[in-house]
Amino acid sequence: MANLAVITGVSRGLGASLAKLLLESGIDVIGISRRDNKQLTTLAAENNQFYKHFSCDLSNIPELEKTITTIHDEIKAIHEEQEIEVIYLLNNAGVVNPIHQAHHIKSEELINHVTINTIAPMVLTGQFLKQQEEHGIPVIVANVSSGAAERAIYGWSAYCSTKASLNMYSKTVALEQEQLGTENKIIAFSPGIMDTQMQNEIRSSSKEQFAEVETFKDYKTNDSLRNTDIVAGVLIDIITDEDVKNGKIYYVNNYIG
């Protein structure tokens, strides 16, 4: 009997921390990102766990769909060798750019942003739920959201909107799964402010682009940014808890100070 996690954005940040901690805890991992993280391959070998990376640009939906098909073939092969008890789908990958006043954002930037932050997680979730009917393996989906989903932030019209839509998508799909009587569960997770590359991008914004840029610079100066391993540990505890609540939005701040 085995458990398997499929994680987007494993090359760095929260995605890399999630993959690392899951491998260390005895859960096999399939990673999806443009760039591989060779440290995860080494870590998997050290822990006698399965890890495989699939290179994919999440802004390219046809490419993503092909990748999902290949992943499902991989899952089927694993399931035939050792029964998979549950699949965790962690839609972690996301972008914050473009950061600017809405009337300065170019259409192609907006399309790329919405595709990565909203459409890709929707496609992945839908396809995994569909495949669950074939494999009979329960799926627990965690969509990484943001506090920005619930607060308007000057210069973040795209980011606030896509994260808000991901929250509502999670609630709606959870409702469907409940009424269908499946064992699948879908949650959203707000990870708070973390020390990641995304924070570097935010701090490089101008005051014109992002009115709160000085506040975010202070987070770094005052060492207020959380380590991604700590946040990843919270999310893993949530999804592996038998009492995980379908359709709930979980906030890291409710678990750590």
Wavefront OBJ file of the C-alpha trace (Angstrom):
o trace
v 0.000 0.000 0.000
v 1.384 3.416 -0.968
v 0.408 7.062 -1.025
v 1.314 9.384 -3.886
v 1.516 13.173 -4.150
v 1.443 15.131 -7.407
v 2.842 18.627 -6.882
v 3.136 21.583 -9.243
v 6.008 24.049 -8.898
v 8.505 21.650 -7.275
v 11.636 23.430 -8.526
v 11.767 25.846 -5.579
v 9.887 27.492 -2.726
v 6.852 25.884 -1.125
v 6.602 23.208 -3.831
v 10.159 22.024 -3.197
v 9.535 21.977 0.567
v 6.311 19.992 0.126
v 8.060 17.409 -2.052
v 10.990 17.130 0.356
v 8.883 16.623 3.474
v 6.538 14.161 1.773
v 9.439 12.039 0.504
v 10.950 12.059 3.980
v 7.613 10.949 5.438
v 7.307 7.959 3.102
v 5.012 9.370 0.418
v 5.995 9.012 -3.246
v 6.065 12.196 -5.328
v 5.489 13.206 -8.931
v 6.616 16.763 -9.627
v 5.454 19.125 -12.360
v 7.467 22.249 -13.196
v 9.462 23.777 -16.011
v 12.749 23.013 -14.240
v 13.653 19.874 -12.329
v 14.972 19.865 -8.777
v 17.833 17.352 -8.712
v 17.964 17.467 -4.914
v 14.579 15.743 -4.828
v 15.888 12.857 -6.931
v 18.763 12.402 -4.482
v 16.459 12.689 -1.481
v 14.051 10.098 -2.900
v 16.902 7.616 -3.361
v 18.134 8.228 0.180
v 14.654 7.537 1.556
v 13.892 4.643 -0.801
v 10.932 6.531 -2.249
v 9.658 7.064 -5.788
v 10.157 10.479 -7.371
v 9.644 11.462 -10.980
v 9.690 14.895 -12.551
v 7.665 16.009 -15.565
v 8.777 19.177 -17.300
v 5.774 21.296 -18.251
v 4.903 24.939 -18.856
v 1.626 25.422 -16.984
v 0.762 28.406 -19.169
v 0.498 26.004 -22.125
v -2.733 24.060 -21.547
v -2.351 21.592 -24.465
v 1.118 20.726 -23.113
v -0.342 20.346 -19.627
v -3.062 18.002 -20.858
v -0.464 15.776 -22.545
v 1.574 15.766 -19.351
v -1.475 14.763 -17.305
v -2.131 11.836 -19.655
v 1.463 10.641 -19.244
v 1.232 11.017 -15.475
v -1.938 8.970 -15.333
v -0.209 6.197 -17.289
v 2.555 6.334 -14.668
v 0.024 6.193 -11.831
v -1.711 3.215 -13.412
v 1.601 1.340 -13.616
v 2.425 2.142 -9.980
v -1.054 1.099 -8.861
v -0.677 -2.273 -10.575
v 2.585 -2.946 -8.721
v 1.505 -1.668 -5.317
v -1.947 -0.437 -4.502
v -2.170 3.344 -4.069
v -4.346 4.243 -1.110
v -4.740 7.974 -1.843
v -3.459 10.591 -4.291
v -2.697 14.089 -3.062
v -2.866 16.739 -5.791
v -1.146 19.902 -4.583
v -1.740 22.798 -6.967
v 1.061 24.975 -5.647
v 2.522 26.723 -8.710
v 1.560 30.343 -9.166
v 2.773 33.753 -10.326
v 2.304 37.221 -8.882
v 3.315 39.254 -11.944
v 2.076 41.405 -13.587
v 2.087 43.815 -10.664
v 0.705 47.154 -11.813
v -2.388 49.301 -12.049
v -4.994 47.374 -14.043
v -5.001 49.799 -16.965
v -1.252 49.268 -17.471
v -1.398 45.460 -17.699
v -0.942 44.020 -21.180
v -3.439 41.435 -22.430
v -0.802 38.747 -23.009
v 0.517 39.199 -19.453
v -2.991 38.852 -18.068
v -3.728 35.723 -20.117
v -0.499 34.084 -18.949
v -1.239 34.975 -15.322
v -4.819 33.666 -15.322
v -3.801 30.489 -17.125
v -1.128 29.588 -14.558
v -2.989 30.682 -11.421
v -6.525 29.568 -12.218
v -6.993 27.546 -15.392
v -4.095 25.123 -14.846
v -5.250 24.123 -11.332
v -8.793 23.712 -12.655
v -7.624 21.488 -15.503
v -5.466 19.383 -13.189
v -8.224 19.021 -10.609
v -10.855 18.105 -13.182
v -8.643 15.543 -14.905
v -7.593 13.882 -11.650
v -11.188 13.632 -10.457
v -12.139 12.129 -13.809
v -9.337 9.570 -13.619
v -10.384 8.718 -10.068
v -13.490 7.123 -11.516
v -11.273 4.809 -13.575
v -8.633 3.965 -10.949
v -10.889 4.095 -7.906
v -8.197 5.937 -5.916
v -9.486 8.754 -3.685
v -8.042 12.182 -4.500
v -7.364 14.940 -1.998
v -6.758 18.271 -3.727
v -5.132 21.270 -2.053
v -5.180 24.508 -4.023
v -2.611 27.000 -2.711
v -4.417 30.299 -2.343
v -3.473 33.584 -0.665
v -4.732 36.155 1.773
v -4.930 38.354 -1.327
v -7.981 36.314 -2.353
v -9.962 38.155 0.325
v -8.386 41.614 0.318
v -8.092 44.150 -2.476
v -4.451 45.168 -2.893
v -3.349 48.098 -5.039
v -1.442 46.777 -8.070
v -2.527 43.165 -7.571
v -5.788 43.109 -9.525
v -4.741 39.964 -11.399
v -3.342 38.105 -8.384
v -6.210 38.950 -6.021
v -8.757 37.937 -8.656
v -7.172 34.627 -9.627
v -6.690 33.545 -6.019
v -10.283 34.517 -5.179
v -11.524 32.448 -8.103
v -9.425 29.487 -6.935
v -11.066 29.673 -3.512
v -14.561 29.613 -4.980
v -13.599 26.846 -7.406
v -12.392 24.743 -4.466
v -15.654 25.280 -2.582
v -17.803 24.513 -5.616
v -15.993 21.330 -6.632
v -16.062 20.154 -3.021
v -19.836 20.655 -3.014
v -20.154 18.561 -6.164
v -18.045 15.748 -4.745
v -20.061 15.749 -1.526
v -23.350 15.459 -3.391
v -21.943 12.780 -5.689
v -20.946 10.783 -2.631
v -17.293 10.329 -3.597
v -14.357 10.024 -1.219
v -12.599 12.943 -2.923
v -11.900 16.141 -1.005
v -10.866 19.596 -2.203
v -9.545 22.382 0.010
v -7.782 25.711 -0.411
v -4.778 26.708 1.688
v -3.590 30.238 2.420
v 0.140 29.999 3.243
v 0.783 33.537 4.444
v 3.986 35.408 3.645
v 6.974 33.157 2.949
v 10.606 33.711 2.058
v 10.397 32.840 -1.650
v 11.373 34.103 -5.085
v 7.881 35.561 -5.374
v 8.683 37.886 -2.477
v 11.796 39.047 -4.340
v 9.617 39.921 -7.323
v 7.188 41.814 -5.101
v 9.968 43.845 -3.451
v 11.376 44.813 -6.854
v 8.126 46.612 -7.749
v 7.962 50.370 -7.844
v 5.648 52.423 -5.610
v 3.624 53.275 -8.725
v 3.102 49.598 -9.483
v 2.486 48.419 -5.933
v 1.449 50.853 -3.212
v 2.439 48.540 -0.340
v 5.943 47.720 -1.588
v 7.670 49.290 1.460
v 5.623 47.087 3.787
v 6.838 43.995 1.951
v 10.434 45.237 2.072
v 9.995 45.558 5.828
v 8.843 41.930 6.057
v 12.269 40.899 4.753
v 14.216 43.413 6.836
v 12.380 42.424 10.023
v 12.710 38.694 9.312
v 8.920 38.287 9.198
v 8.869 35.890 6.252
v 8.192 32.261 7.168
v 10.438 29.415 6.110
v 8.724 27.323 3.415
v 9.493 24.071 5.257
v 7.408 25.247 8.222
v 4.455 26.190 5.999
v 4.750 22.947 4.023
v 4.624 20.989 7.266
v 1.329 22.644 8.187
v -0.257 21.836 4.818
v 0.915 18.220 4.968
v -0.569 17.841 8.447
v -3.878 19.181 7.121
v -4.186 16.962 4.057
v -3.080 13.792 5.841
v -5.554 14.307 8.691
v -8.541 11.979 8.384
v -10.774 14.874 9.450
v -9.749 17.245 6.636
v -12.875 19.273 5.847
v -14.071 19.193 2.258
v -14.427 22.684 0.764
v -12.716 24.483 3.643
v -10.233 27.299 3.210
v -7.393 26.683 5.655
v -5.172 29.513 6.911
v -1.614 28.893 8.050
v -1.982 31.674 10.631
v -4.467 29.483 12.524
v -1.725 26.900 13.065
v 1.450 28.892 13.655
v 2.048 32.334 15.085
l 1 2 3 4 5 6 7 8 9 10 11 12 13 14 15 16 17 18 19 20 21 22 23 24 25 26 27 28 29 30 31 32 33 34 35 36 37 38 39 40 41 42 43 44 45 46 47 48 49 50 51 52 53 54 55 56 57 58 59 60 61 62 63 64 65 66 67 68 69 70 71 72 73 74 75 76 77 78 79 80 81 82 83 84 85 86 87 88 89 90 91 92 93 94 95 96 97 98 99 100 101 102 103 104 105 106 107 108 109 110 111 112 113 114 115 116 117 118 119 120 121 122 123 124 125 126 127 128 129 130 131 132 133 134 135 136 137 138 139 140 141 142 143 144 145 146 147 148 149 150 151 152 153 154 155 156 157 158 159 160 161 162 163 164 165 166 167 168 169 170 171 172 173 174 175 176 177 178 179 180 181 182 183 184 185 186 187 188 189 190 191 192 193 194 195 196 197 198 199 200 201 202 203 204 205 206 207 208 209 210 211 212 213 214 215 216 217 218 219 220 221 222 223 224 225 226 227 228 229 230 231 232 233 234 235 236 237 238 239 240 241 242 243 244 245 246 247 248 249 250 251 252 253 254 255 256 257
